[in-house]
Amino acid sequence: MDHPPVFHKVLIANRGEIALRILRACREMGVQSVAVHSTADADAMHVRLADESICIGPPQASESYLNAAAILSAAIISNADAIHPGYGFLSENADFAAMVEEHGISFIGPSADHIRLMGDKVAAIKFCTGAGIPVVPGSGGPVESEDQARPIAEKIGYPVLVKATAGGGGRGMKVVETPAGLGEALSAARAEAMAAFGNGEVYLEKYLAQPRHIEVQVLADLHGNVVHLGERDCSMQRRHQKVIEEAPSPALTQQQREFIGQLAADATKQMGYRSVGTFEFLFEGGEFYFIEMNTRLQVEHPVTESICGLDLVREMIRVATGAPLGFTQEDVKLSGHAVECRINAENPETFAPSPGRVRDYHAPGGLGVRIDSALYTGYTVPSYYDSMVAKLIVSGTSREACLMRLRRALREFVIDGIETTIPLHQRLIEATEFRDGEYDVHWLQRFVEG
């Protein structure tokens, strides 16, 4: 039996398709929604559809969607009793989560302590090592100097990866092929990390030559109940940015799937974690290596929803009210296959951003086709934010059936007036390596450069 929500009104601290996604879940639960927006997003779909909307600042994200004080003020003014951060922006900002709770407003996500723990890559690796999760061989902590790093790199074996302890998305990350390049890579990674995250701390990790990127979705309540919802394969990446995701992974056996899922669920329970979370691994030679945990909803959560039949945003909201999970691990049945294509407002060959007015918009439909997008005919895509404008999620009874449906859906998808990466996706799904499921995290970069 579904636990009735105790939230009266949820403020959505985000924009675009994810804001619309959260709004829809709220409406289906009978919960009122508050949209916050910058002046650039005054005509956005989530602003039009929300029960209330509040402008929180000018177009620049630093003065609007990253302005914690403005968002909290909006929540207080509107009498919202909970805030959902979506993904990006303030979703993994531990200080923001703490501020929300300190003001007597529920944060729909994990605790500030868990966000802080997993936001520090070194601390996260240390915790996971203690929880029995395999990690990539590395320094086990930050390296302060080239003299300290050199013997560690020799022990790990070249090539090595210099990585920022904070942040992600490939920033503050440098591959070092030989000892001669170590010093320069350390300096460059520190400078990049300081500029991007305000924290120049770095550590060393073994560089894996042909890994796949496998992530496990977990969900936990405040009562110690934890489930995993299978894995997603996110190996189709360009410059550390995911382009296509699928579930389940074509690279894993059922035994490997159950093994890594249970490991992630056990670690989640040991942590005392609540809400959704994602453990990310590199997978090579039949071995898993933990790289990080994302303490928020993922962009690619729809592929998991498609194969397990659960609404993850609804579950996040329920768990935040204090409700227990309404099911156990044995109740979770994964079936079929799902693929998500991230459609960006970019030139499909040069990847140059392409903001502008959408002259014509037609979304594909039919059985097993889902579009998560805030686009509409006449909408102007602003130049201030991430270029992703739509997610096409297609599911089928098998991977082969799913890819046939995806091919059809991409041909139906019309976004006119701006350039998009739809033609790139059409090329990718015809590639033999993708059709056969035989690709690693470096494959797509080689494909677009070739």
C-alpha positions as CSV (number, residue, x, y, z in Angstrom):
1,M,0.0,0.0,0.0
2,D,1.4,3.4,-1.0
3,H,2.3,5.7,1.9
4,P,0.5,9.0,1.6
5,P,2.9,11.9,1.1
6,V,3.3,14.3,3.9
7,F,4.6,17.0,1.7
8,H,2.2,19.7,0.7
9,K,4.4,21.6,-1.7
10,V,7.8,20.8,-3.3
11,L,10.1,23.5,-4.7
12,I,12.0,22.3,-7.8
13,A,15.5,23.7,-7.7
14,N,16.3,23.1,-11.3
15,R,15.4,23.7,-14.9
16,G,14.8,22.0,-18.2
17,E,13.7,18.4,-18.7
18,I,14.5,17.4,-15.1
19,A,12.4,20.1,-13.6
20,L,9.5,19.0,-15.8
21,R,10.2,15.4,-14.8
22,I,10.0,16.2,-11.1
23,L,6.9,18.4,-11.6
24,R,5.1,15.5,-13.3
25,A,5.9,13.1,-10.4
26,C,4.6,15.7,-7.9
27,R,1.4,16.2,-9.8
28,E,0.8,12.4,-10.0
29,M,1.2,12.3,-6.2
30,G,-1.1,15.2,-5.5
31,V,1.7,17.4,-4.4
32,Q,1.8,21.1,-5.4
33,S,4.9,22.3,-7.2
34,V,6.9,25.5,-7.2
35,A,9.1,26.3,-10.2
36,V,12.1,28.6,-9.7
37,H,13.6,30.2,-12.8
38,S,16.1,32.7,-14.1
39,T,15.0,35.6,-16.3
40,A,16.2,33.5,-19.3
41,D,13.8,30.7,-18.4
42,A,10.6,32.8,-17.9
43,D,8.9,31.0,-20.8
44,A,10.2,27.5,-19.9
45,M,7.8,24.6,-19.9
46,H,8.2,23.8,-16.2
47,V,7.5,27.4,-15.3
48,R,4.3,27.3,-17.4
49,L,3.0,24.1,-15.9
50,A,3.9,24.5,-12.2
51,D,1.4,25.6,-9.6
52,E,3.6,28.6,-8.7
53,S,6.7,30.1,-10.2
54,I,9.3,32.5,-8.7
55,C,12.1,34.3,-10.5
56,I,15.3,33.9,-8.6
57,G,17.8,35.9,-10.7
58,P,19.4,36.8,-14.0
59,P,20.4,34.2,-16.7
60,Q,23.9,33.3,-15.3
61,A,23.6,30.1,-13.2
62,S,25.9,31.5,-10.5
63,E,23.3,34.2,-9.9
64,S,20.2,32.0,-10.1
65,Y,20.2,28.2,-10.1
66,L,23.4,28.2,-8.0
67,N,22.2,30.9,-5.7
68,A,21.4,29.0,-2.5
69,A,20.0,32.0,-0.7
70,A,17.6,32.9,-3.5
71,I,16.3,29.3,-3.7
72,L,15.8,29.1,0.1
73,S,14.1,32.5,0.1
74,A,11.7,31.2,-2.7
75,A,11.0,28.1,-0.6
76,I,10.2,30.1,2.5
77,I,8.1,32.7,0.6
78,S,6.0,30.0,-1.1
79,N,5.7,27.9,2.1
80,A,7.3,24.9,0.4
81,D,8.0,22.1,2.8
82,A,10.5,20.2,0.6
83,I,13.1,21.0,-2.1
84,H,14.0,18.6,-4.9
85,P,17.4,19.5,-6.4
86,G,17.3,17.4,-9.6
87,Y,20.8,16.8,-10.9
88,G,23.6,19.3,-11.5
89,F,23.6,22.8,-10.0
90,L,23.2,22.3,-6.2
91,S,22.2,18.6,-6.2
92,E,25.5,17.4,-4.7
93,N,26.3,20.5,-2.6
94,A,26.4,19.3,1.0
95,D,26.3,22.8,2.4
96,F,23.1,23.5,0.5
97,A,21.5,20.3,1.7
98,A,22.4,21.2,5.3
99,M,21.0,24.8,4.9
100,V,17.7,23.4,3.6
101,E,17.3,21.1,6.6
102,E,18.4,23.8,9.0
103,H,15.5,26.0,7.7
104,G,13.0,23.2,8.6
105,I,12.6,22.2,4.9
106,S,13.1,18.6,3.8
107,F,15.8,18.0,1.3
108,I,14.7,15.3,-1.2
109,G,18.0,13.4,-1.4
110,P,20.6,12.0,0.9
111,S,21.9,13.6,4.1
112,A,24.5,16.4,3.8
113,D,27.0,14.1,5.6
114,H,26.7,11.4,2.9
115,I,26.9,14.0,0.1
116,R,30.1,15.3,1.7
117,L,31.6,11.8,2.2
118,M,31.0,10.7,-1.4
119,G,31.8,14.1,-2.9
120,D,35.4,13.6,-1.7
121,K,36.8,11.0,-4.0
122,V,39.6,9.9,-1.6
123,A,37.2,9.6,1.3
124,A,34.7,7.7,-0.9
125,I,37.4,5.2,-2.1
126,K,38.5,4.7,1.6
127,F,34.9,3.9,2.6
128,C,34.3,1.6,-0.3
129,T,37.6,-0.3,0.3
130,G,36.5,-0.8,3.9
131,A,33.1,-2.0,2.7
132,G,34.7,-4.7,0.5
133,I,34.2,-3.0,-2.8
134,P,37.1,-3.3,-5.2
135,V,38.8,-0.1,-6.2
136,V,41.2,1.0,-9.0
137,P,44.8,0.6,-7.7
138,G,46.0,4.1,-6.7
139,S,47.6,6.4,-4.2
140,G,44.9,5.8,-1.5
141,G,45.0,9.5,-0.7
142,P,46.0,12.9,-2.1
143,V,49.5,13.4,-3.4
144,E,51.2,16.7,-2.4
145,S,54.3,16.7,-4.6
146,E,56.0,15.1,-7.6
147,D,58.5,13.5,-5.3
148,Q,55.7,11.8,-3.4
149,A,53.8,10.9,-6.6
150,R,56.8,9.3,-8.4
151,P,57.3,6.1,-6.4
152,I,53.5,5.6,-6.2
153,A,53.2,5.9,-9.9
154,E,56.1,3.4,-10.4
155,K,54.3,0.9,-8.1
156,I,50.9,1.3,-9.8
157,G,52.6,1.1,-13.2
158,Y,52.2,3.5,-16.1
159,P,50.0,4.8,-17.6
160,V,48.5,6.5,-14.6
161,L,45.7,8.9,-14.1
162,V,46.0,12.1,-12.1
163,K,42.5,13.0,-10.8
164,A,41.0,15.8,-8.8
165,T,39.5,14.7,-5.4
166,A,36.5,17.0,-6.0
167,G,34.2,17.3,-9.0
168,G,34.0,15.2,-12.1
169,G,33.1,15.5,-15.8
170,G,36.7,14.9,-16.8
171,R,38.0,18.2,-15.3
172,G,41.1,18.0,-13.2
173,M,42.0,14.7,-14.9
174,K,45.2,13.9,-16.8
175,V,46.6,10.7,-18.3
176,V,50.4,10.2,-17.8
177,E,52.0,7.7,-20.2
178,T,55.6,7.9,-19.0
179,P,57.5,9.2,-15.9
180,A,58.7,12.2,-17.8
181,G,55.1,13.6,-18.0
182,L,54.2,13.2,-14.4
183,G,55.3,16.6,-13.1
184,E,53.5,18.6,-15.8
185,A,50.3,16.5,-15.5
186,L,50.2,17.1,-11.7
187,S,50.6,20.9,-12.2
188,A,48.0,21.0,-15.0
189,A,45.4,18.8,-13.1
190,R,45.8,20.9,-9.9
191,A,45.3,24.2,-11.8
192,E,42.3,22.8,-13.6
193,A,40.7,21.4,-10.4
194,M,41.3,24.7,-8.5
195,A,39.7,26.7,-11.3
196,A,36.7,24.3,-11.7
197,F,36.1,23.3,-8.0
198,G,38.0,25.7,-5.8
199,N,40.0,22.6,-4.6
200,G,43.3,21.7,-6.2
201,E,43.8,18.4,-4.4
202,V,44.7,15.5,-6.7
203,Y,45.4,11.7,-6.3
204,L,46.8,9.0,-8.6
205,E,45.0,6.0,-10.1
206,K,45.9,3.2,-12.5
207,Y,44.8,4.1,-16.0
208,L,42.7,1.2,-17.5
209,A,43.2,0.9,-21.3
210,Q,39.8,-0.6,-22.4
211,P,37.3,-0.4,-19.6
212,R,33.5,-0.2,-19.7
213,H,31.7,2.3,-17.5
214,I,29.1,0.3,-15.4
215,E,26.9,2.0,-12.8
216,V,24.6,0.4,-10.2
217,Q,21.4,2.2,-9.1
218,V,20.5,1.9,-5.4
219,L,17.5,3.1,-3.4
220,A,17.3,3.2,0.4
221,D,14.8,4.4,3.0
222,L,15.3,5.8,6.5
223,H,14.5,2.4,8.0
224,G,17.5,0.5,6.7
225,N,15.8,-1.0,3.7
226,V,18.0,-1.1,0.6
227,V,17.5,-2.4,-2.9
228,H,19.6,-2.3,-6.1
229,L,17.8,-1.8,-9.4
230,G,20.4,-3.4,-11.7
231,E,23.1,-1.7,-13.7
232,R,23.4,0.7,-16.6
233,D,26.2,0.7,-19.2
234,C,27.4,4.3,-19.8
235,S,30.5,3.5,-21.8
236,M,29.4,5.6,-24.8
237,Q,31.2,8.7,-23.8
238,R,32.9,11.7,-25.5
239,R,35.4,13.6,-23.4
240,H,34.0,11.9,-20.2
241,Q,30.5,13.1,-21.1
242,K,27.9,10.3,-21.5
243,V,26.1,10.2,-24.9
244,I,24.2,6.9,-24.9
245,E,23.3,4.7,-21.9
246,E,21.6,1.3,-21.8
247,A,20.3,-1.2,-19.3
248,P,21.2,-3.9,-18.7
249,S,24.8,-3.9,-19.9
250,P,25.5,-6.2,-22.9
251,A,28.9,-6.9,-21.3
252,L,27.8,-8.5,-18.0
253,T,26.7,-12.0,-17.2
254,Q,23.8,-12.5,-14.8
255,Q,26.2,-13.7,-12.1
256,Q,28.3,-10.5,-12.5
257,R,25.2,-8.4,-12.4
258,E,24.0,-9.9,-9.1
259,F,27.5,-9.8,-7.6
260,I,28.0,-6.1,-8.2
261,G,24.4,-5.1,-7.4
262,Q,24.6,-6.9,-4.0
263,L,28.0,-5.3,-3.2
264,A,26.5,-1.8,-3.9
265,A,23.4,-2.5,-1.8
266,D,25.4,-3.8,1.1
267,A,27.7,-0.7,1.1
268,T,24.6,1.5,0.9
269,K,23.2,-0.2,4.0
270,Q,26.5,-0.1,5.8
271,M,26.6,3.7,5.2
272,G,23.1,4.2,6.6
273,Y,22.3,6.0,3.3
274,R,18.8,7.2,2.3
275,S,17.4,8.2,-1.1
276,V,18.6,7.2,-4.6
277,G,22.3,6.9,-5.3
278,T,24.6,5.4,-8.0
279,F,27.8,3.5,-7.6
280,E,30.0,3.9,-10.7
281,F,32.6,1.3,-11.7
282,L,35.1,0.7,-14.4
283,F,34.8,-2.9,-15.7
284,E,37.7,-4.6,-17.5
285,G,38.9,-8.2,-17.8
286,G,35.9,-9.4,-15.7
287,E,36.8,-7.2,-12.8
288,F,35.0,-4.2,-11.3
289,Y,36.8,-1.1,-10.0
290,F,34.9,1.5,-8.0
291,I,35.4,5.1,-9.2
292,E,32.8,7.2,-7.4
293,M,29.3,7.4,-6.0
294,N,26.8,10.0,-7.3
295,T,24.5,11.1,-4.4
296,R,21.6,12.3,-6.6
297,L,19.3,11.3,-9.4
298,Q,21.2,10.5,-12.6
299,V,20.4,12.0,-16.0
300,E,20.1,8.4,-17.3
301,H,17.6,7.2,-14.6
302,P,14.9,6.5,-17.2
303,V,16.6,3.4,-18.6
304,T,16.5,1.9,-15.1
305,E,12.8,2.9,-14.8
306,S,12.1,1.3,-18.1
307,I,13.4,-2.2,-17.1
308,C,12.2,-2.2,-13.5
309,G,8.9,-0.5,-13.7
310,L,9.5,2.0,-10.9
311,D,9.2,5.8,-10.8
312,L,12.5,6.8,-9.1
313,V,11.5,10.4,-8.6
314,R,8.3,9.3,-6.8
315,E,10.4,6.9,-4.7
316,M,12.7,9.7,-3.8
317,I,9.8,11.9,-2.6
318,R,8.3,9.0,-0.6
319,V,11.5,8.1,1.1
320,A,12.1,11.8,2.0
321,T,8.7,11.8,3.8
322,G,10.0,9.0,6.0
323,A,7.9,6.3,4.3
324,P,9.5,2.8,4.0
325,L,10.2,1.2,0.7
326,G,7.1,-0.6,-0.4
327,F,9.0,-3.6,-1.9
328,T,12.0,-5.8,-1.3
329,Q,14.9,-6.9,-3.4
330,E,13.0,-10.1,-4.3
331,D,10.1,-7.9,-5.6
332,V,12.4,-6.2,-8.1
333,K,12.1,-7.8,-11.5
334,L,14.2,-6.5,-14.3
335,S,12.9,-7.2,-17.8
336,G,13.6,-6.2,-21.4
337,H,16.1,-3.7,-22.5
338,A,16.3,0.1,-22.7
339,V,18.5,2.7,-24.4
340,E,18.7,6.4,-23.8
341,C,20.1,8.9,-26.3
342,R,21.0,12.4,-25.0
343,I,20.0,14.9,-27.6
344,N,22.1,18.1,-27.4
345,A,21.7,21.5,-29.1
346,E,25.0,21.1,-30.8
347,N,26.5,20.7,-34.3
348,P,26.6,16.8,-34.7
349,E,30.1,17.0,-36.2
350,T,31.9,19.9,-34.5
351,F,29.9,19.8,-31.3
352,A,29.7,23.6,-31.3
353,P,26.7,24.8,-29.2
354,S,23.6,25.7,-31.2
355,P,21.2,27.7,-29.0
356,G,18.3,29.5,-30.7
357,R,14.6,29.4,-31.5
358,V,12.9,26.0,-32.2
359,R,10.8,26.6,-35.3
360,D,9.3,23.1,-35.4
361,Y,9.2,20.3,-32.9
362,H,7.7,16.8,-33.3
363,A,8.4,14.1,-30.8
364,P,8.4,10.4,-31.8
365,G,5.8,8.2,-30.1
366,G,4.5,4.6,-30.0
367,L,4.9,1.7,-27.8
368,G,8.1,1.8,-25.7
369,V,9.1,5.3,-26.7
370,R,9.6,8.0,-24.1
371,I,10.7,11.6,-24.5
372,D,12.0,13.6,-21.5
373,S,12.2,17.2,-22.9
374,A,11.1,20.7,-22.1
375,L,11.1,21.8,-25.8
376,Y,8.1,23.1,-27.7
377,T,7.6,24.9,-31.0
378,G,8.6,28.5,-30.5
379,Y,10.8,27.9,-27.5
380,T,14.2,29.6,-27.5
381,V,17.0,27.4,-26.2
382,P,19.1,29.8,-24.1
383,S,22.9,29.9,-24.4
384,Y,23.6,30.0,-20.6
385,Y,23.2,26.3,-19.6
386,D,24.0,22.7,-20.5
387,S,23.3,21.9,-24.2
388,M,21.1,18.8,-23.5
389,V,17.6,19.6,-24.7
390,A,16.0,16.1,-24.8
391,K,16.4,12.5,-23.8
392,L,15.0,9.8,-26.1
393,I,14.4,6.6,-24.1
394,V,13.4,3.5,-26.0
395,S,12.6,0.1,-24.5
396,G,11.9,-3.4,-25.9
397,T,11.7,-7.0,-25.0
398,S,15.3,-7.6,-26.2
399,R,18.3,-5.4,-27.1
400,E,17.7,-6.2,-30.8
401,A,14.1,-5.2,-30.6
402,C,15.1,-2.1,-28.6
403,L,17.6,-1.0,-31.3
404,M,15.1,-1.5,-34.1
405,R,12.6,0.7,-32.2
406,L,15.3,3.3,-31.5
407,R,16.2,3.5,-35.2
408,R,12.6,4.2,-36.0
409,A,12.1,6.8,-33.2
410,L,15.2,8.7,-34.3
411,R,13.9,9.0,-37.8
412,E,10.6,10.5,-36.5
413,F,12.2,13.0,-34.2
414,V,12.1,16.6,-35.6
415,I,13.8,19.5,-33.9
416,D,14.1,22.3,-36.5
417,G,15.6,25.8,-36.1
418,I,18.6,24.7,-34.1
419,E,21.3,22.0,-34.8
420,T,21.1,18.9,-32.7
421,T,23.0,15.6,-32.3
422,I,20.2,13.5,-33.7
423,P,22.2,12.7,-36.8
424,L,25.2,11.6,-34.6
425,H,22.9,9.2,-32.8
426,Q,21.7,7.8,-36.1
427,R,25.3,7.2,-37.2
428,L,26.2,5.6,-33.8
429,I,23.4,3.0,-33.7
430,E,24.5,1.8,-37.2
431,A,28.1,1.2,-36.1
432,T,28.9,-2.5,-35.9
433,E,30.6,-2.2,-32.5
434,F,27.6,-0.6,-30.9
435,R,25.1,-3.0,-32.5
436,D,27.2,-5.9,-31.2
437,G,27.6,-4.3,-27.8
438,E,31.4,-4.4,-28.1
439,Y,32.6,-0.9,-27.1
440,D,34.5,0.6,-24.3
441,V,34.8,4.2,-22.8
442,H,37.3,5.2,-25.5
443,W,35.4,3.9,-28.5
444,L,33.2,6.9,-29.2
445,Q,36.0,9.4,-29.1
446,R,37.9,7.4,-31.7
447,F,34.6,7.1,-33.7
448,V,33.9,10.9,-33.9
449,E,37.6,11.7,-34.6
450,G,37.9,9.1,-37.3
